[in-house]
């Protein structure tokens, strides 16, 4: 999830995927800030402001059904692009190092610090409790990488293999959209999660993550034909996803929506986002070059910083929305400051934040 400069990993970067990954993680930071202004904030361990802003979950409900699945899809795509350029052993070692070290940091330091601050905020006895906090999805990706690498080696590595050609024919055409939607709807129907966007644990979280990761692999395996399809139908998928969101909003009030319907909408959003990003974001720029290196370390840092800033911002006698803005801006300033003035300058700690070693 970081900039890679060594060996073959730096060649032929997908600028649109870099931009998407940075955008998704940035939106997650904003979404996490919004959670502190919801009635259920204390239930999930987030510091809660006295005055709530429940309306933030109206746009939040549009975001939260695809925010995590799209990261799994991108991870699956990146794995295939890497495996096509480098030996499977090198790719696995590289990916597991770049993901495993931040996950270990999350379990041992970042997560416990966040949990410690949450306990203090709610007046509980503070204790050290190892947990990954907001980095939980990294452990899923590690499992998916191991399974996905084996799948690639067995079925996708040969250009003349039956499975590879079949998948290219399906996902290099509009049939890929239908298969994607059927898988998402079927998963939602079979697992029937109480809250679709609760990806943190349980059968639903693991199954939709695995489906998205494998779909990402199959999309990337289909080459440019896949990108032609998502670009061609981006207006259709965007419009349909937006109509389904309005249906959720006005018919269900965003509550107790059938999981298969949410899964359908989620994948339509993802296809639309992939299409628009490929058209408008598939080009490099100094901003993207900086952000693709910075966004993962910033994401790792942001949640304990959010918890700490809550002690300073929430007691202030100012409007709740202004607190929300100050919280988002403060988290970004502190996180980017630590990245720029500390992490980029101390080489031996960089790998623990998903960055390459800096001598």
C-alpha positions as CSV (number, residue, x, y, z in Angstrom):
1,X,0.0,0.0,0.0
2,X,3.0,2.3,-0.3
3,X,5.4,3.6,-2.9
4,X,7.8,0.9,-4.0
5,X,11.0,1.9,-5.7
6,X,13.2,-1.2,-5.6
7,X,13.4,-3.7,-8.4
8,X,10.4,-4.5,-10.6
9,X,7.8,-3.3,-8.2
10,X,8.2,0.3,-9.2
11,X,7.7,-0.3,-12.9
12,X,4.5,0.4,-14.7
13,X,2.6,1.8,-11.7
14,X,-1.2,2.1,-12.0
15,X,-1.7,5.8,-11.2
16,X,-5.5,5.4,-11.1
17,X,-5.2,2.7,-8.4
18,X,-2.7,4.8,-6.4
19,X,-5.2,7.7,-6.5
20,X,-8.1,5.5,-5.6
21,X,-6.3,4.0,-2.7
22,X,-5.3,7.4,-1.4
23,X,-8.8,8.7,-1.8
24,X,-10.4,5.7,-0.1
25,X,-8.1,6.0,2.9
26,X,-8.6,9.7,3.1
27,X,-12.4,9.2,3.1
28,X,-12.0,6.6,5.9
29,X,-10.3,9.3,8.0
30,X,-13.2,11.7,7.5
31,X,-15.7,8.9,8.1
32,X,-13.9,8.0,11.4
33,X,-14.1,11.6,12.5
34,X,-17.9,11.6,11.8
35,X,-18.4,8.5,14.0
36,X,-17.5,10.6,17.1
37,X,-20.7,12.6,16.5
38,X,-23.0,9.6,16.4
39,X,-25.2,8.1,19.1
40,X,-23.4,4.7,18.9
41,X,-19.9,6.2,19.2
42,X,-19.3,5.0,22.7
43,X,-20.5,1.5,21.8
44,X,-17.6,1.2,19.3
45,X,-15.0,2.9,21.5
46,X,-14.9,6.3,19.8
47,X,-14.8,9.5,21.9
48,X,-18.2,11.0,21.7
49,X,-19.1,14.7,21.4
50,X,-22.1,15.8,23.6
51,X,-23.9,17.4,20.7
52,X,-24.5,14.9,17.9
53,X,-24.5,15.3,14.1
54,X,-26.5,12.3,13.1
55,X,-27.1,13.8,9.6
56,X,-23.4,13.1,8.8
57,X,-24.4,9.5,8.4
58,X,-26.7,10.4,5.5
59,X,-23.7,10.9,3.1
60,X,-21.8,8.5,5.3
61,X,-24.2,5.7,4.4
62,X,-23.3,6.2,0.8
63,X,-19.6,5.9,1.5
64,X,-19.5,3.1,4.1
65,X,-20.8,0.3,2.0
66,X,-17.9,0.4,-0.5
67,X,-15.1,2.0,1.5
68,X,-13.5,-1.3,2.6
69,X,-14.5,-3.6,-0.3
70,X,-12.8,-1.3,-2.8
71,X,-9.5,-1.6,-0.8
72,X,-9.8,-5.4,-1.0
73,X,-10.4,-5.1,-4.8
74,X,-7.4,-2.8,-5.3
75,X,-5.2,-5.2,-3.2
76,X,-6.2,-8.1,-5.4
77,X,-5.4,-6.1,-8.6
78,X,-2.1,-5.0,-7.2
79,X,-1.2,-8.6,-6.4
80,X,-1.8,-9.7,-10.0
81,X,0.1,-6.8,-11.5
82,X,3.0,-7.6,-9.2
83,X,2.9,-11.4,-9.9
84,X,3.0,-10.7,-13.7
85,X,6.3,-8.8,-13.2
86,X,8.1,-10.7,-10.5
87,X,8.6,-14.2,-9.1
88,X,5.8,-15.3,-6.8
89,X,8.2,-15.8,-3.8
90,X,9.5,-12.3,-4.2
91,X,6.0,-10.8,-4.4
92,X,4.8,-12.7,-1.3
93,X,7.8,-11.8,0.7
94,X,7.5,-8.1,-0.4
95,X,3.8,-7.9,0.3
96,X,3.8,-9.7,3.6
97,X,6.7,-7.4,4.8
98,X,5.0,-4.2,3.7
99,X,1.7,-5.3,5.3
100,X,2.8,-7.5,8.2
101,X,5.1,-4.9,9.9
102,X,2.4,-2.2,10.1
103,X,-0.1,-4.8,11.3
104,X,2.4,-5.8,14.1
105,X,2.8,-2.1,14.9
106,X,-1.0,-1.8,15.1
107,X,-1.4,-4.8,17.4
108,X,1.3,-3.8,19.8
109,X,1.4,0.0,19.8
110,X,-1.1,1.9,17.7
111,X,-4.2,-0.1,18.7
112,X,-3.3,-0.3,22.4
113,X,-2.7,3.5,22.5
114,X,-6.1,4.1,20.9
115,X,-7.8,1.8,23.3
116,X,-5.9,3.4,26.3
117,X,-7.1,6.9,25.2
118,X,-10.7,5.6,24.8
119,X,-10.7,4.2,28.3
120,X,-9.4,7.5,29.8
121,X,-12.0,9.5,27.8
122,X,-14.9,7.5,29.3
123,X,-13.4,7.5,32.8
124,X,-12.5,3.8,32.9
125,X,-9.5,2.1,34.3
126,X,-6.8,2.4,31.6
127,X,-5.0,-0.8,30.6
128,X,-2.8,-2.2,27.9
129,X,-4.9,-4.3,25.5
130,X,-3.2,-5.5,22.2
131,X,-5.6,-5.0,19.3
132,X,-5.3,-3.8,15.7
133,X,-7.9,-1.0,16.0
134,X,-8.4,0.5,12.5
135,X,-5.8,-1.7,10.9
136,X,-7.8,-4.9,11.3
137,X,-8.3,-5.3,7.5
138,X,-4.5,-5.9,7.0
139,X,-4.7,-9.3,8.6
140,X,-7.5,-10.2,6.1
141,X,-5.3,-9.1,3.2
142,X,-2.4,-11.2,4.4
143,X,-4.6,-14.3,4.3
144,X,-6.0,-13.3,0.9
145,X,-2.6,-12.7,-0.5
146,X,-1.5,-16.3,0.4
147,X,-4.6,-17.8,-1.1
148,X,-4.6,-15.5,-4.1
149,X,-0.9,-16.2,-4.9
150,X,-1.6,-19.9,-4.9
151,X,-4.7,-19.4,-7.2
152,X,-2.6,-17.3,-9.6
153,X,0.2,-19.9,-9.7
154,X,-2.3,-22.7,-10.4
155,X,-4.8,-21.1,-12.7
156,X,-3.7,-17.7,-14.0
157,X,0.1,-17.9,-14.6
158,X,-0.2,-19.7,-17.9
159,X,-1.4,-17.5,-20.8
160,X,-3.0,-20.5,-22.4
161,X,-4.7,-22.0,-19.4
162,X,-8.5,-22.7,-19.6
163,X,-9.4,-20.9,-16.4
164,X,-7.4,-17.8,-17.3
165,X,-9.0,-17.6,-20.8
166,X,-12.4,-18.2,-19.3
167,X,-12.0,-15.4,-16.8
168,X,-10.7,-13.0,-19.4
169,X,-13.7,-13.7,-21.6
170,X,-16.1,-13.1,-18.6
171,X,-14.5,-10.1,-16.9
172,X,-13.3,-8.5,-20.2
173,X,-17.0,-8.0,-21.1
174,X,-20.2,-6.8,-19.6
175,X,-20.8,-10.3,-18.3
176,X,-18.2,-9.4,-15.6
177,X,-20.6,-6.9,-14.2
178,X,-23.4,-9.4,-14.0
179,X,-21.2,-12.0,-12.3
180,X,-19.9,-9.3,-9.8
181,X,-23.4,-8.2,-8.9
182,X,-24.6,-11.8,-8.5
183,X,-21.7,-12.7,-6.2
184,X,-22.3,-9.6,-4.1
185,X,-26.1,-10.2,-3.8
186,X,-25.6,-13.9,-3.1
187,X,-23.1,-13.2,-0.4
188,X,-25.4,-10.7,1.3
189,X,-28.4,-13.1,1.0
190,X,-26.5,-16.1,2.5
191,X,-24.6,-14.3,5.3
192,X,-27.5,-11.8,6.0
193,X,-25.4,-9.5,8.2
194,X,-27.4,-7.2,10.6
195,X,-25.4,-4.2,9.4
196,X,-23.9,-4.7,5.9
197,X,-21.1,-2.2,6.5
198,X,-19.8,-3.9,9.6
199,X,-16.9,-5.6,7.9
200,X,-14.7,-5.8,11.1
201,X,-15.6,-9.4,12.0
202,X,-17.8,-12.4,11.4
203,X,-18.5,-14.5,8.3
204,X,-19.7,-11.5,6.3
205,X,-16.6,-9.5,6.8
206,X,-14.3,-12.3,5.7
207,X,-16.5,-13.5,2.9
208,X,-17.1,-10.2,1.2
209,X,-13.4,-9.3,1.6
210,X,-12.3,-12.5,0.0
211,X,-14.8,-12.1,-2.9
212,X,-13.7,-8.6,-3.5
213,X,-10.0,-9.6,-3.4
214,X,-10.5,-12.4,-5.9
215,X,-12.6,-10.2,-8.1
216,X,-9.8,-7.7,-8.1
217,X,-7.4,-10.4,-9.2
218,X,-9.8,-11.5,-12.0
219,X,-10.3,-7.9,-13.1
220,X,-6.5,-7.3,-13.4
221,X,-6.1,-10.6,-15.1
222,X,-8.5,-9.5,-17.9
223,X,-6.2,-6.6,-18.9
224,X,-7.4,-3.6,-20.8
225,X,-10.6,-5.2,-21.9
226,X,-11.9,-4.9,-18.3
227,X,-11.0,-1.3,-18.2
228,X,-12.7,-0.6,-21.4
229,X,-15.9,-2.1,-20.0
230,X,-15.9,-0.2,-16.7
231,X,-15.2,3.0,-18.5
232,X,-17.9,2.4,-21.1
233,X,-20.6,1.7,-18.5
234,X,-19.4,4.2,-15.8
235,X,-22.4,6.5,-16.3
236,X,-24.8,3.6,-16.1
237,X,-23.3,2.1,-13.0
238,X,-23.0,5.5,-11.3
239,X,-26.6,6.4,-12.0
240,X,-28.0,3.0,-11.0
241,X,-26.0,3.1,-7.7
242,X,-27.2,6.6,-6.9
243,X,-30.8,5.6,-7.5
244,X,-30.4,2.6,-5.2
245,X,-28.9,4.8,-2.6
246,X,-32.0,7.1,-2.8
247,X,-34.2,4.1,-2.5
248,X,-32.4,3.0,0.7
249,X,-32.6,6.6,2.0
250,X,-36.3,7.2,1.4
251,X,-37.8,3.7,1.5
252,X,-35.8,2.3,4.4
253,X,-34.4,5.4,6.1
254,X,-31.0,3.7,5.8
255,X,-32.1,1.1,8.3
256,X,-32.8,-2.6,8.0
257,X,-32.0,-2.7,4.3
258,X,-31.8,-6.2,2.8
259,X,-28.2,-7.1,2.6
260,X,-28.4,-8.3,-1.0
261,X,-29.7,-4.9,-2.0
262,X,-26.8,-3.1,-0.3
263,X,-24.4,-5.6,-1.9
264,X,-25.8,-4.7,-5.3
265,X,-25.4,-1.0,-4.7
266,X,-21.9,-1.4,-3.3
267,X,-20.6,-3.1,-6.4
268,X,-22.2,-0.7,-8.7
269,X,-20.5,2.2,-6.8
270,X,-17.2,0.4,-7.1
271,X,-17.5,-0.2,-10.9
272,X,-18.5,3.4,-11.4
273,X,-15.5,4.6,-9.3
274,X,-13.1,2.4,-11.1
275,X,-14.4,3.7,-14.5
276,X,-14.2,7.4,-13.6
277,X,-10.8,7.0,-11.9
278,X,-9.4,5.2,-15.0
279,X,-10.6,8.0,-17.2
280,X,-9.6,11.0,-15.1
281,X,-6.9,9.9,-12.6
282,X,-4.7,7.5,-14.6
283,X,-1.9,10.0,-14.9
284,X,1.0,10.9,-12.6
285,X,1.5,14.2,-10.9
286,X,3.7,15.5,-8.0
287,X,0.7,15.5,-5.7
288,X,-0.1,11.9,-6.4
289,X,3.5,10.9,-6.1
290,X,3.6,12.4,-2.6
291,X,0.2,11.2,-1.5
292,X,0.8,7.5,-2.5
293,X,3.7,7.4,-0.1
294,X,2.1,9.4,2.6
295,X,-1.5,8.1,2.8
296,X,-0.8,4.8,4.4
297,X,1.5,6.1,7.2
298,X,-1.1,8.9,7.8
299,X,-3.9,6.4,8.0
300,X,-1.9,4.3,10.5
301,X,-1.4,7.3,12.7
302,X,-4.8,9.0,12.4
303,X,-7.1,7.2,14.9
304,X,-5.0,7.5,18.1
305,X,-4.5,11.2,17.1
306,X,-8.2,11.6,16.6
307,X,-8.8,10.2,20.1
308,X,-6.2,12.5,21.6
309,X,-7.5,15.6,19.9
310,X,-11.0,14.8,21.1
311,X,-9.8,15.8,24.7
312,X,-8.9,19.2,23.4
313,X,-11.8,19.9,20.9
314,X,-14.9,18.4,22.4
315,X,-15.0,20.4,25.7
316,X,-15.0,23.7,23.7
317,X,-18.2,25.7,23.6
318,X,-18.4,25.9,19.8
319,X,-20.9,24.5,17.3
320,X,-20.6,20.7,16.8
321,X,-20.0,21.0,13.0
322,X,-17.1,23.3,13.7
323,X,-15.7,20.7,16.1
324,X,-16.0,18.1,13.3
325,X,-14.1,20.3,10.9
326,X,-11.4,21.1,13.5
327,X,-11.1,17.3,14.3
328,X,-10.6,16.4,10.6
329,X,-8.2,19.2,9.9
330,X,-6.3,18.6,13.2
331,X,-5.9,14.9,12.5
332,X,-4.6,15.6,9.0
333,X,-2.2,18.3,10.1
334,X,-0.7,16.2,13.0
335,X,-0.6,13.0,10.9
336,X,1.1,14.6,7.9
337,X,3.4,16.5,10.2
338,X,4.6,13.3,11.8
339,X,5.0,11.7,8.4
340,X,6.9,14.6,6.9
341,X,9.2,15.6,9.8
342,X,9.7,12.2,11.5
343,X,8.9,9.1,9.4
344,X,10.6,10.3,6.2
345,X,13.7,11.2,8.1
346,X,14.2,8.2,10.4
347,X,14.8,5.3,8.0
348,X,14.7,2.3,10.4
349,X,11.1,3.0,11.5
350,X,9.8,3.6,8.0
351,X,9.0,-0.1,7.2
352,X,6.7,-0.3,10.2
353,X,4.6,2.4,8.6
354,X,4.4,0.6,5.2
355,X,7.2,2.7,3.7
356,X,10.4,1.5,2.1
357,X,13.6,1.6,4.2
358,X,15.3,5.0,4.0
359,X,19.1,5.0,4.4
